[in-house]
Amino acid sequence: RYGSHQCPKTAENFRCLCTGERGTGLTSRLPLHYKGAKFHRVIGGFMAQGGDFELGDGRGGESIYGGKFNDEAGGLAIKHTLRGQLSMANSGKDTNGSQFFVLFKPATHLNGRHVVFGEMVEGWATLDAIEGVKTQSDDKPIATITVSRCGQLERRVIGMKRVMRKKSEKKAKSSSSSEESSTESSPSSSSSPVRKKKKKPTKDKKSESQKAAKKDKDKKNSKKAKGDSKKDKAKRKDKDKDKEGKNAIKEEEEEVDDVGPPADKNRQEKEVKRSREERGAKAEKQTAKAKKSKKE
């Protein structure tokens, strides 16, 4: 996709190793070809590394330029952000040979350290299968993963595949967005209807304070009314007692008046005086008693 523009030397190395058109290597004396090469290192959630056609364990390999070649600035500037990106494996700066790796997920910690030269166009099921292979403790896959065939597709075919891929991606996006909008507008028949939540009326702070003040006022009035009724009862009780005392005095006077004429006038006067004193004493007692009960 971008290798031939930003890192042409790296892209050409990979292309020739796929076709095998350069013959044998200067140092390895082996065919400069990925066919039969193994993916010797697989780390799930990170990457799969291969391209060592010489030893098959990550210690060998050779570029088409003979031995190693330098990093290209354009390839170092490309970020490791996509699943399926192709990047050169190395043992340090300017040590590119034939080994490469394919990303399973973004790996930003590799940015500026490895030359990114391309990305996958198709074959995602194969990449998923490679990522799912069980490995040993040294990340070596238990099952052998080998490049059985490799070569170069015509530019026209690659362009067509890229166009088809973009179209399918657009179609998938548009269909997913239309599904989301349809589900939002009309719920499916299997789903139960969602009840709309009733909006709670916003309470006016002023009205709340007025209500509280009115409540306090009513409470005070009720307490006052209770206090007044108690006082009225006490007054009524005192009046009743005074009335009873007066009635008793009146009855005694009537009783004295009803008594027959005395033997002499002095005796009659004494009787009247004594009865008056008794009535006065009785009235005083009742008044004192009434005052005492009123204080209590």
C-alpha positions as CSV (number, residue, x, y, z in Angstrom):
1,R,0.0,0.0,0.0
2,Y,2.6,2.6,1.1
3,G,5.9,0.7,1.0
4,S,6.9,1.5,-2.6
5,H,6.5,5.3,-1.9
6,Q,7.9,5.6,1.6
7,C,10.4,2.7,1.8
8,P,11.0,1.4,-1.7
9,K,14.1,-0.6,-0.9
10,T,12.3,-2.5,1.8
11,A,9.3,-3.1,-0.3
12,E,11.4,-4.4,-3.2
13,N,13.3,-6.8,-0.9
14,F,10.0,-8.3,0.2
15,R,8.6,-8.5,-3.3
16,C,11.6,-10.3,-4.7
17,L,11.7,-12.7,-1.8
18,C,8.1,-13.6,-2.5
19,T,8.8,-14.2,-6.2
20,G,12.2,-15.8,-5.8
21,E,13.4,-14.0,-8.9
22,R,16.9,-13.1,-7.5
23,G,18.2,-16.7,-7.4
24,T,20.5,-17.7,-4.5
25,G,21.9,-15.5,-1.7
26,L,25.5,-14.3,-1.6
27,T,26.1,-15.4,2.0
28,S,23.6,-18.2,2.6
29,R,24.0,-19.8,-0.8
30,L,20.3,-20.7,-0.6
31,P,17.4,-19.6,-2.8
32,L,16.2,-16.1,-1.9
33,H,12.6,-17.2,-1.6
34,Y,10.0,-17.3,1.2
35,K,8.5,-20.5,-0.2
36,G,9.0,-23.2,2.5
37,A,9.9,-20.6,5.2
38,K,8.4,-21.0,8.6
39,F,6.7,-18.7,11.1
40,H,8.9,-19.6,14.0
41,R,7.5,-17.2,16.6
42,V,3.8,-16.5,17.4
43,I,2.6,-14.3,20.3
44,G,-1.2,-14.1,20.6
45,G,-2.5,-10.5,20.8
46,F,0.9,-9.2,19.5
47,M,2.4,-10.6,16.2
48,A,3.6,-13.6,14.2
49,Q,7.3,-13.6,13.0
50,G,8.7,-15.5,10.0
51,G,10.9,-15.2,6.9
52,D,14.0,-17.0,8.1
53,F,14.4,-19.3,5.0
54,E,18.0,-20.1,6.1
55,L,17.7,-21.6,9.6
56,G,14.0,-21.4,10.4
57,D,14.5,-20.3,14.0
58,G,15.0,-16.6,13.8
59,R,18.8,-16.7,13.7
60,G,19.2,-16.7,9.9
61,G,18.0,-15.0,6.7
62,E,19.4,-12.7,4.1
63,S,18.2,-9.8,2.0
64,I,18.4,-9.6,-1.8
65,Y,21.1,-7.0,-1.4
66,G,23.5,-9.5,0.3
67,G,23.5,-9.7,4.1
68,K,21.7,-6.8,5.9
69,F,20.5,-3.4,4.8
70,N,19.7,0.0,6.5
71,D,16.4,1.3,7.9
72,E,14.5,3.7,5.7
73,A,13.2,6.9,7.3
74,G,9.9,6.7,5.5
75,G,9.1,3.3,6.9
76,L,10.2,4.2,10.4
77,A,7.8,7.1,10.3
78,I,4.8,4.8,9.7
79,K,3.0,3.9,13.0
80,H,2.2,0.3,14.1
81,T,-1.5,0.9,14.4
82,L,-3.3,-1.8,12.3
83,R,-4.0,-5.5,12.5
84,G,-2.4,-7.1,9.4
85,Q,0.5,-4.5,9.1
86,L,3.8,-5.9,7.8
87,S,7.0,-4.7,9.4
88,M,10.6,-5.8,9.3
89,A,12.1,-7.8,12.2
90,N,15.6,-6.8,13.2
91,S,18.3,-7.2,15.9
92,G,18.9,-3.5,16.2
93,K,19.4,-0.4,14.0
94,D,20.1,-1.1,10.3
95,T,20.0,-4.9,10.5
96,N,17.2,-5.7,8.1
97,G,17.4,-9.0,6.3
98,S,14.5,-11.3,5.2
99,Q,12.6,-11.7,8.5
100,F,9.3,-9.8,9.0
101,F,6.3,-9.9,11.2
102,V,2.5,-9.5,10.9
103,L,0.7,-7.5,13.6
104,F,-2.3,-9.0,15.4
105,K,-3.1,-5.7,17.1
106,P,-1.6,-2.2,17.3
107,A,1.9,-2.1,18.9
108,T,2.9,1.6,19.4
109,H,6.0,0.7,21.4
110,L,7.6,-0.5,18.1
111,N,7.1,2.9,16.4
112,G,10.4,4.3,15.1
113,R,12.3,1.1,15.7
114,H,11.0,-1.2,12.9
115,V,10.3,-0.3,9.3
116,V,6.6,-0.7,8.3
117,F,6.4,-1.5,4.6
118,G,2.9,-2.8,3.9
119,E,-0.4,-4.3,5.1
120,M,-2.6,-7.2,4.4
121,V,-5.4,-6.9,1.8
122,E,-7.1,-10.3,2.3
123,G,-6.5,-13.6,4.1
124,W,-7.9,-12.6,7.5
125,A,-9.1,-16.1,8.3
126,T,-5.6,-17.4,7.8
127,L,-4.3,-14.7,10.1
128,D,-6.9,-15.7,12.8
129,A,-5.8,-19.3,12.4
130,I,-2.1,-18.4,12.9
131,E,-2.9,-16.4,16.0
132,G,-5.0,-19.3,17.5
133,V,-2.1,-21.8,17.2
134,K,-0.8,-23.2,20.6
135,T,2.8,-22.4,21.4
136,Q,5.6,-23.5,23.6
137,S,7.2,-21.4,26.4
138,D,9.6,-19.8,23.9
139,D,6.7,-18.7,21.7
140,K,7.5,-21.4,19.1
141,P,4.3,-22.8,17.6
142,I,3.6,-26.5,18.4
143,A,2.1,-27.0,14.9
144,T,4.4,-26.1,12.0
145,I,3.3,-22.9,10.1
146,T,4.9,-22.8,6.6
147,V,4.6,-20.5,3.6
148,S,3.4,-23.1,1.1
149,R,3.0,-20.6,-1.8
150,C,4.1,-17.1,-2.5
151,G,4.5,-14.7,-5.4
152,Q,3.3,-11.5,-6.9
153,L,-0.2,-10.6,-8.1
154,E,-0.7,-8.2,-11.0
155,R,-1.2,-4.6,-10.0
156,R,-4.6,-4.6,-11.6
157,V,-5.8,-7.5,-9.5
158,I,-4.4,-5.9,-6.3
159,G,-6.2,-2.7,-7.2
160,M,-9.5,-4.5,-7.8
161,K,-9.2,-6.4,-4.5
162,R,-8.5,-3.1,-2.7
163,V,-11.5,-1.5,-4.3
164,M,-13.8,-4.4,-3.5
165,R,-12.5,-4.4,0.1
166,K,-13.3,-0.7,0.5
167,K,-16.8,-1.2,-1.0
168,S,-17.6,-4.1,1.3
169,E,-16.4,-2.0,4.3
170,K,-18.6,0.9,3.3
171,K,-21.5,-1.4,2.7
172,A,-21.0,-3.0,6.2
173,K,-20.8,0.4,7.8
174,S,-24.0,1.7,6.1
175,S,-25.9,-1.5,6.9
176,S,-24.9,-1.3,10.5
177,S,-25.9,2.3,10.8
178,S,-29.3,1.7,9.1
179,E,-29.9,-1.2,11.5
180,E,-29.1,1.0,14.5
181,S,-31.5,3.7,13.3
182,S,-34.3,1.2,12.6
183,T,-33.9,-0.4,16.0
184,E,-34.1,3.1,17.6
185,S,-37.2,4.2,15.7
186,S,-39.2,0.9,15.9
187,P,-38.4,-1.8,18.4
188,S,-38.6,-5.4,17.4
189,S,-41.7,-7.5,18.0
190,S,-39.9,-9.8,20.4
191,S,-38.8,-7.0,22.7
192,S,-41.2,-5.7,25.3
193,P,-42.3,-2.1,24.9
194,V,-40.4,0.3,27.0
195,R,-42.5,2.6,29.2
196,K,-41.7,6.2,29.1
197,K,-40.7,7.6,32.4
198,K,-43.0,10.3,33.6
199,K,-41.3,13.6,34.2
200,K,-41.5,14.6,37.8
201,P,-42.9,18.2,38.1
202,T,-40.3,20.6,39.2
203,K,-41.1,21.9,42.7
204,D,-41.1,25.7,43.2
205,K,-38.8,26.5,46.1
206,K,-40.9,29.6,47.0
207,S,-44.2,27.6,47.2
208,E,-42.4,25.0,49.4
209,S,-41.2,27.6,51.8
210,Q,-44.7,29.2,51.9
211,K,-46.3,25.8,52.7
212,A,-43.8,25.1,55.4
213,A,-44.5,28.6,57.0
214,K,-48.2,28.0,56.8
215,K,-47.8,24.6,58.5
216,D,-45.8,26.1,61.3
217,K,-48.4,28.8,61.8
218,D,-51.3,26.3,61.9
219,K,-49.3,24.2,64.5
220,K,-48.8,27.3,66.7
221,N,-52.5,28.2,66.4
222,S,-53.5,24.7,67.4
223,K,-51.2,24.8,70.4
224,K,-52.6,28.2,71.4
225,A,-56.2,27.0,71.1
226,K,-55.4,24.0,73.3
227,G,-53.9,26.3,75.9
228,D,-56.9,28.7,75.8
229,S,-59.3,25.8,76.2
230,K,-57.5,24.6,79.3
231,K,-57.6,28.1,80.9
232,D,-61.4,28.4,80.1
233,K,-62.0,25.0,81.8
234,A,-60.1,26.1,84.9
235,K,-62.1,29.4,85.1
236,R,-65.4,27.6,84.6
237,K,-64.5,25.2,87.3
238,D,-63.7,28.0,89.8
239,K,-67.0,29.7,88.9
240,D,-68.9,26.5,89.5
241,K,-67.3,26.1,92.9
242,D,-68.1,29.7,93.9
243,K,-71.7,29.1,92.8
244,E,-71.9,25.9,94.8
245,G,-70.6,27.8,97.9
246,K,-73.2,30.6,97.6
247,N,-76.0,28.1,97.1
248,A,-74.9,26.3,100.2
249,I,-75.0,29.5,102.2
250,K,-78.4,30.4,100.9
251,E,-79.7,27.0,101.8
252,E,-78.4,27.3,105.4
253,E,-80.0,30.8,105.7
254,E,-83.3,29.3,104.5
255,E,-83.0,26.5,107.1
256,V,-82.4,29.1,109.9
257,D,-85.4,31.1,108.7
258,D,-87.5,28.1,108.8
259,V,-86.7,27.4,112.4
260,G,-89.6,28.2,114.8
261,P,-89.6,31.4,116.9
262,P,-87.1,31.3,119.8
263,A,-88.0,31.5,123.4
264,D,-86.6,35.0,123.6
265,K,-85.1,37.7,121.4
266,N,-81.5,37.3,122.7
267,R,-81.4,33.7,121.9
268,Q,-82.7,34.4,118.3
269,E,-80.0,37.0,117.8
270,K,-77.3,34.6,119.0
271,E,-78.6,31.9,116.7
272,V,-78.5,34.3,113.7
273,K,-75.0,35.5,114.6
274,R,-73.7,32.0,115.1
275,S,-75.1,30.9,111.8
276,R,-73.7,33.9,110.0
277,E,-70.2,33.2,111.5
278,E,-70.5,29.6,110.4
279,R,-71.6,30.5,106.9
280,G,-68.7,33.1,106.7
281,A,-66.2,30.6,107.8
282,K,-67.5,28.0,105.4
283,A,-67.4,30.5,102.6
284,E,-63.8,31.5,103.4
285,K,-62.8,27.8,103.4
286,Q,-64.4,27.2,100.0
287,T,-62.8,30.4,98.6
288,A,-59.4,29.3,99.9
289,K,-59.9,25.9,98.5
290,A,-60.9,27.3,95.1
291,K,-57.8,29.6,95.0
292,K,-55.6,26.6,95.9
293,S,-57.0,24.5,93.1
294,K,-56.7,27.4,90.7
295,K,-53.0,27.8,91.5
296,E,-52.4,24.1,91.0
